[in-house]
Amino acid sequence: MQKTNHKVAPVSRRLRKTGGFRLDIDAVRKAYRRYAGFYDVYFGPVMQKGRRAAIRQMDCRSGERILEVGVGTGLSLGLYPRSVCVTGIDVSAEMLERAHARKQRLRLDHVVDLREMDAERMQFEDHAFDKVAAIYVASVVPNPVRLVNEMRRVCKPGGQMYFLNHFQSRNRLIAGMERVLAPLSKLLGFHPDMSLEGFIEDTRLDVIDQTRTNMLGYWTLITARNDAGIVDAASLPAEEVSIELGAAVVDPEIEYLRPTQH
Ligand SMILES: C[S@@+](CC[C@H](N)C(=O)[O-])C[C@H]1O[C@@H](n2cnc3c(N)ncnc32)[C@H](O)[C@@H]1O
C-alpha cells in the first residue's frame, strides 16, 4: 500500500472569495435530505447539458479510474463510457440511495463503488484515481479549499480535475440578488455568491481550460491539472497566512496538505 506522509502546514485564511457565509456538513446533509425526493425532477434534465459537457471534457480512456465527488442521485453515471471504472461518493445517504437504485435499474456495471463519504476527508489512498470530478459541488461543500486539496491528494500527479459550478454572476443585478440570498446558504445548501476568481485563487488551481455551459452560460466548467497537492504554505505571502479578524468568516482550521516525497 502506497503511503504518503502529509505535512500539515496550517494556513488560516479568509473565505471571503469562496463564499462568505459558512455551510456545515450537517446543514448540507439536511438540505439534501429535503431535496432528494424531487432532485431529479428539478435538477435533472435542466442541468444535464452541463453534466454531458463535463464528461465529454474528461475524455475518458479505457481502464481509467474516475472519481466523482458529490455524485448525488447519480444523474451523470450513465454518461460515462462503460470502459472506465467509476467511483462516486456523497455525504447524503438519501441522495446516494437513489444513485444505488439508478445503478441497479440501468445496470451500470462500470460504476464500481458508491459510498457515503465526506469529500473533504476522503478515505481513499493517495493517487488512487486518474481523473476526479466535482459536478455542481464546489459551492455546496462547507470548505472548497479543503475539497480541492483532497481531490489533489487522491488524483494521480499530472491527472486532471474537473469542476462544473455556478459562480457569482457578472451581471450586477443578478450578482446583487445572489448576495441577498447568501445569508440563506445553510437553508439552500449552497453558496449562491461564490466568485470564480476567488475560488481559483484560494485553491491555487492550475487551470488549463475554462468554458461556460448550460442555460445562458450560467455555469462554468473548469479543467485543472493536478499539481500533486503541493501548495507550499511557506511560499505564501505573509498577508495570506494571517487570520483576518472582523471578516465575515474566519476559519482557523483551513490547512493545505503538503505531501512529502519518499
Ligand atoms: C447540487 S448536488 C450535485 C449532485 C450531482 N453531482 C449532480 O450532478 O446532480 C451536490 C451534492 O454534493 C453533495 N455534497 C455536499 N458536500 C459534500 C461533501 N463534503 N462530501 C461529499 N458530498 C457532498 C450533496 O450531498 C449533494 O448530493
The ligand as a MOL file (V3000), in Angstrom:
LIG
                    3D

  0  0  0     0  0            999 V3000
M  V30 BEGIN CTAB
M  V30 COUNTS 27 29 0 0 0
M  V30 BEGIN ATOM
M  V30 1 C -26.0470 20.0590 -6.2460 0
M  V30 2 S -25.8040 18.3980 -5.7990 0 CHG=1
M  V30 3 C -24.9910 17.7370 -7.2350 0
M  V30 4 C -25.2140 16.2730 -7.3840 0
M  V30 5 C -24.7110 15.6730 -8.7030 0
M  V30 6 N -23.2990 15.8760 -8.8520 0
M  V30 7 C -25.4500 16.1970 -9.8940 0
M  V30 8 O -24.8390 16.4350 -10.9340 0
M  V30 9 O -26.6750 16.3230 -9.8040 0 CHG=-1
M  V30 10 C -24.4680 18.4860 -4.6280 0
M  V30 11 C -24.1580 17.1540 -3.9750 0
M  V30 12 O -22.9410 17.2930 -3.2380 0
M  V30 13 C -23.0770 16.5680 -2.0250 0
M  V30 14 N -22.0760 17.0730 -1.0730 0
M  V30 15 C -22.0390 18.2710 -0.4540 0
M  V30 16 N -20.9760 18.3730 0.3610 0
M  V30 17 C -20.3120 17.2040 0.2510 0
M  V30 18 C -19.1290 16.6940 0.8390 0
M  V30 19 N -18.4110 17.4150 1.7110 0
M  V30 20 N -18.7430 15.4520 0.5150 0
M  V30 21 C -19.4590 14.7000 -0.3690 0
M  V30 22 N -20.5840 15.1300 -0.9660 0
M  V30 23 C -21.0110 16.3670 -0.6670 0
M  V30 24 C -24.5220 16.8070 -1.6370 0
M  V30 25 O -24.9660 15.8430 -0.6950 0
M  V30 26 C -25.2190 16.7100 -2.9770 0
M  V30 27 O -25.6200 15.3910 -3.2630 0
M  V30 END ATOM
M  V30 BEGIN BOND
M  V30 1 1 1 2
M  V30 2 1 2 3
M  V30 3 1 2 10
M  V30 4 1 3 4
M  V30 5 1 4 5
M  V30 6 1 5 6
M  V30 7 1 5 7
M  V30 8 2 7 8
M  V30 9 1 7 9
M  V30 10 1 10 11
M  V30 11 1 11 12
M  V30 12 1 11 26
M  V30 13 1 12 13
M  V30 14 1 13 14
M  V30 15 1 13 24
M  V30 16 1 14 15
M  V30 17 1 14 23
M  V30 18 2 15 16
M  V30 19 1 16 17
M  V30 20 1 17 18
M  V30 21 2 17 23
M  V30 22 1 18 19
M  V30 23 2 18 20
M  V30 24 1 20 21
M  V30 25 2 21 22
M  V30 26 1 22 23
M  V30 27 1 24 25
M  V30 28 1 24 26
M  V30 29 1 26 27
M  V30 END BOND
M  V30 END CTAB
M  END
